[in-house]
Structure formats: structure tokens, C-alpha cells
Amino acid sequence: MARAKTEAERSRKTLDEIVRFTLALPDVVESTSYGKPALKRGDKLIFSLRDADTLSMVCSFEERAALLAAHPRTFFINDHYLNWPAVVVRLLDADPKVLRAAVTAAWERAGSKTRRRRPAARPRARPR
């Protein structure tokens, strides 16, 4: 495969790779979020495309703080995301291994609440 040369080509290559990786995870579907292309696990958002260069990815506030501290060129937030458990990803600067790990964590989180189900109601015994 030819090496991507322009920033737009490199961003697109990173996007294509992470979409392919995410779609290979169980229960992931293509969808939309606020009119933007998105990948979800069931009905839970994993990430959405903000524009050609950035993704918005769901994460806990603790994970976000760790990502921002460890990879400030790749992950950032703006005022819109300040009070939301999400982080913005610069595709151009993303290390594929770090991005796959972050997406895997978002995928796991998206499945955790859908997996918790109430136990089936037990039928009541009839009085005799």
C-alpha cells in the first residue's frame, strides 16, 4: 500500500483503519449521532465523526484525564465537551495502538450497561 502523503490522506487512512478495527468488534453497527456518521455497540455510542480530521469518542472522565495527560497532541476537549464523558481525537496525530486501545475501552463501556439486565420475574406461588 502506498504511503499517505498529505495530511488529509493520513487522516483518512487513520479513520479507515479505526473504522475497520471497530466494525470487527462484536455488536458494532454503523449509525449516526446528531446527524454525523457514528459507530455504536447496539444503541450506545462508541465514537462519531466530527469532521474529516477529528472524532468524538465516549470515555469516562478518568480515562479522558489520562488520555489528555499522556497524549495531548492526539486527544483534546473544547468547552462543549467539558462536562461530558467524551474526548476529541485528532486523527492526524493518532498512534494506531493508542487509538485502538481507547476504542476498545469505549466498546467495552458501551456493552457494560446493555449486558446488565434485570433477572426475569419469578412467578408467584399460588395460595392453596
C-alpha positions as CSV (number, residue, x, y, z in Angstrom):
1,M,0.0,0.0,0.0
2,A,1.3,3.4,-0.9
3,R,2.2,5.7,1.9
4,A,-0.3,8.6,2.5
5,K,1.4,11.9,1.7
6,T,-0.9,14.7,2.6
7,E,-2.4,15.4,6.0
8,A,-5.9,14.8,4.6
9,E,-4.7,11.4,3.2
10,R,-3.1,10.5,6.5
11,S,-6.2,11.4,8.5
12,R,-8.4,9.4,6.1
13,K,-6.1,6.4,6.4
14,T,-6.3,6.5,10.2
15,L,-10.0,6.9,10.0
16,D,-10.4,4.0,7.6
17,E,-8.2,1.8,9.9
18,I,-10.1,2.6,13.1
19,V,-13.5,2.1,11.5
20,R,-12.4,-1.3,10.1
21,F,-11.0,-2.2,13.5
22,T,-14.1,-1.1,15.3
23,L,-16.5,-2.8,12.9
24,A,-14.7,-6.1,13.6
25,L,-15.7,-5.9,17.3
26,P,-18.9,-7.8,18.2
27,D,-22.3,-6.0,18.1
28,V,-20.9,-2.8,16.4
29,V,-23.2,-1.1,13.9
30,E,-22.9,1.9,11.6
31,S,-25.3,4.6,12.7
32,T,-25.5,8.4,13.2
33,S,-25.2,10.7,16.1
34,Y,-26.5,14.3,15.8
35,G,-26.5,13.7,12.0
36,K,-22.9,12.7,11.9
37,P,-21.6,9.2,10.9
38,A,-21.1,7.1,14.1
39,L,-20.3,3.6,15.3
40,K,-22.3,2.2,18.1
41,R,-22.5,-1.0,20.1
42,G,-26.2,-1.6,19.9
43,D,-27.6,1.8,20.6
44,K,-24.6,3.0,22.7
45,L,-22.2,5.4,21.0
46,I,-18.6,4.5,20.7
47,F,-17.5,7.4,18.5
48,S,-18.7,9.8,15.9
49,L,-17.0,11.6,13.1
50,R,-16.9,15.4,13.8
51,D,-15.2,16.4,10.6
52,A,-12.6,15.0,8.2
53,D,-9.9,15.3,10.9
54,T,-11.5,14.5,14.2
55,L,-13.6,12.0,16.1
56,S,-15.6,12.5,19.2
57,M,-15.2,9.4,21.4
58,V,-17.0,8.4,24.6
59,C,-14.9,7.8,27.6
60,S,-15.0,8.2,31.4
61,F,-13.8,11.4,32.9
62,E,-10.9,9.4,34.5
63,E,-9.9,7.9,31.2
64,R,-10.2,11.3,29.5
65,A,-7.8,12.8,32.0
66,A,-5.3,10.0,31.5
67,L,-5.5,10.3,27.6
68,L,-5.2,14.1,27.8
69,A,-2.1,13.8,30.0
70,A,-0.4,11.0,28.1
71,H,-1.2,12.1,24.5
72,P,-2.0,15.8,24.3
73,R,-1.3,16.0,20.6
74,T,-3.9,13.3,19.9
75,F,-6.7,13.9,22.5
76,F,-8.2,17.2,23.5
77,I,-11.5,18.7,24.6
78,N,-13.2,22.0,24.0
79,D,-15.8,23.8,26.1
80,H,-18.6,21.7,24.5
81,Y,-17.1,18.5,25.9
82,L,-16.1,19.9,29.3
83,N,-19.0,18.4,31.2
84,W,-19.5,15.3,29.0
85,P,-17.7,12.0,29.3
86,A,-16.1,12.3,25.9
87,V,-12.8,13.3,24.2
88,V,-11.9,14.6,20.8
89,V,-9.4,12.7,18.7
90,R,-7.0,14.3,16.2
91,L,-6.8,11.6,13.5
92,L,-3.6,13.1,12.0
93,D,-1.6,12.7,15.3
94,A,-3.2,9.4,16.5
95,D,-0.9,6.5,17.3
96,P,-2.9,3.5,16.0
97,K,-2.2,1.3,19.1
98,V,-3.3,4.0,21.5
99,L,-6.4,4.7,19.4
100,R,-7.3,1.0,19.2
101,A,-6.9,0.7,23.0
102,A,-9.2,3.8,23.6
103,V,-11.8,2.5,21.1
104,T,-11.7,-0.9,22.8
105,A,-12.3,0.7,26.2
106,A,-15.2,2.7,24.7
107,W,-16.6,-0.5,23.2
108,E,-16.4,-2.4,26.5
109,R,-18.1,0.5,28.3
110,A,-20.9,0.6,25.7
111,G,-21.6,-3.1,26.3
112,S,-21.5,-3.0,30.1
113,K,-24.8,-1.3,30.6
114,T,-26.6,-3.3,27.9
115,R,-25.4,-6.5,29.4
116,R,-26.9,-5.7,32.8
117,R,-30.4,-7.0,32.8
118,R,-32.9,-7.4,35.5
119,P,-33.4,-11.1,36.4
120,A,-36.6,-12.5,35.0
121,A,-39.5,-12.1,37.4
122,R,-40.2,-15.3,39.2
123,P,-43.8,-16.4,39.1
124,R,-45.6,-16.1,42.4
125,A,-46.7,-19.2,44.1
126,R,-50.5,-19.5,44.2
127,P,-52.0,-19.9,47.6
128,R,-53.7,-23.3,48.1
